[in-house]
Amino acid sequence: MTQPARNLPQRLAEARRWFDDGLLASMERAGERPLTIAQAWVFATLDDTGTTVSELARRMGVTRQSAHQAVHGLIAAGLMEQVPDPSSARARLIRTTEEGRRAHELAQRCIAVMEGVLASRLGEQAAAALRAALETPWGDPPLVTVPPDGQKP
């Protein structure tokens, strides 16, 4: 039985997984604490001055509870801290600790090396074209009407 052709969203998810898996393994090889993908994405979506758990959840595309769980694992590991939000008496901001900033800088260096590996495998022009396509604004997601079976769009 043959596999159906992979669509673009599936390919993009596979590409993200390639980076996620490589980053987490590289960080562990460098002696860092093991993290989950969700915890790594907290670092990727966090503002320099701190971000609320609700905003992190929105940016990550997960539930508030999932973001909360990832954040509290990072707090327990000493990589993040919770501080009062100066703009709201009830809100708390999540921000990196000094140790978290050090680990995040190492992760950024790992990603840069991984991008270089990808460019050597795809070719410099293909890697540059991929980056350019992903950096080009796509606009709002389209609301489409699917043609009846057997008709092409």
C-alpha positions in Angstrom: 0.0 0.0 0.0 1.4 3.4 -1.0 1.4 6.4 1.3 -0.6 9.4 0.2 1.3 12.5 -0.8 2.1 14.6 2.3 0.5 18.1 2.1 2.2 21.3 3.0 0.9 21.6 6.6 2.2 18.1 7.2 5.6 18.9 5.7 5.8 22.1 7.8 5.1 20.1 10.9 7.8 17.6 10.0 10.3 20.4 9.4 9.4 21.9 12.8 9.8 18.5 14.4 13.3 18.1 12.8 14.4 21.4 14.5 12.7 20.5 17.8 14.3 17.1 18.0 17.7 18.3 16.9 17.6 21.2 19.4 16.5 19.2 22.4 19.1 16.4 21.7 21.9 19.0 21.1 21.1 20.8 24.3 21.1 17.5 26.3 24.5 16.6 24.6 25.8 20.0 25.8 24.9 19.0 29.4 21.7 21.0 29.7 18.6 19.7 31.6 16.2 17.8 29.4 13.2 19.9 28.3 9.9 19.1 26.6 9.0 20.7 23.3 6.4 22.7 25.1 9.0 24.1 27.5 11.3 25.0 24.6 8.4 26.8 22.9 7.9 28.9 26.1 11.4 30.3 25.5 10.6 30.9 21.8 7.4 32.9 22.6 8.5 34.8 25.7 9.0 38.6 25.6 12.2 40.0 27.0 10.3 41.8 29.7 8.0 38.9 30.6 4.7 37.5 29.4 1.6 36.2 31.2 0.8 32.5 31.0 -2.4 33.4 29.1 -0.5 35.2 26.4 2.1 32.4 26.2 -0.8 29.9 25.7 -2.3 32.0 22.9 1.1 32.4 21.1 1.8 28.7 21.5 -1.6 27.6 20.4 -2.2 25.5 23.5 -4.6 25.7 26.5 -3.7 27.9 29.4 -3.4 24.7 31.5 -0.8 23.3 29.1 1.2 26.5 29.1 1.0 26.7 32.9 2.3 23.2 33.2 5.3 23.9 30.9 6.0 27.2 32.7 6.0 25.6 36.2 8.4 22.9 35.1 10.8 25.7 33.9 10.3 27.6 37.2 11.1 24.4 39.1 14.2 23.9 37.0 15.4 27.5 37.8 15.1 28.7 34.2 12.1 30.9 34.6 10.5 33.0 37.4 7.2 34.6 38.1 7.0 38.3 39.0 4.2 40.8 39.5 3.0 42.5 36.4 3.5 46.3 37.0 0.5 47.0 34.7 -2.0 44.8 36.6 -2.4 44.1 40.3 -3.7 40.6 39.5 -1.5 39.4 36.7 1.9 37.8 37.0 4.7 37.8 34.4 6.9 34.9 33.4 10.4 35.8 32.6 13.8 34.0 32.3 16.3 33.8 35.1 20.0 34.4 34.5 20.4 30.6 34.1 17.4 30.6 31.6 19.0 33.4 29.6 22.3 31.4 29.4 20.4 28.3 28.3 18.4 30.3 25.7 21.5 31.8 24.2 23.0 28.3 23.9 19.8 27.1 22.2 20.0 30.1 19.7 23.6 29.0 18.9 22.5 25.4 18.3 19.7 26.6 16.0 22.1 28.6 14.0 24.4 25.6 13.5 21.3 23.5 12.6 20.3 26.1 10.0 23.8 25.8 8.5 23.5 22.0 8.4 20.1 22.4 6.6 21.6 24.8 4.1 24.5 22.4 3.3 22.0 19.6 2.8 19.4 21.6 0.7 21.9 24.0 -0.9 22.3 27.6 0.0 19.9 28.9 -2.6 17.1 26.5 -1.6 17.6 27.3 2.1 17.5 31.1 1.3 14.3 30.6 -0.8 12.7 28.6 2.1 13.6 31.4 4.6 12.3 34.1 2.2 9.0 32.2 1.6 8.5 31.7 5.4 9.3 35.4 6.1 6.9 36.7 3.5 3.6 37.7 5.0 0.8 35.3 4.0 -2.1 37.4 5.1 -5.1 36.1 7.0 -5.9 32.4 6.6 -8.4 32.0 3.7 -11.9 30.9 4.1 -12.3 28.4 1.2 -15.2 26.7 -0.5 -14.3 23.1 -1.5 -15.5 22.1 -5.0 -17.6 19.0 -5.3 -15.9 15.6 -5.6 -14.2 15.1 -9.0 -13.9 18.8 -9.7 -10.6 20.7 -9.5 -10.4 24.0 -7.6 
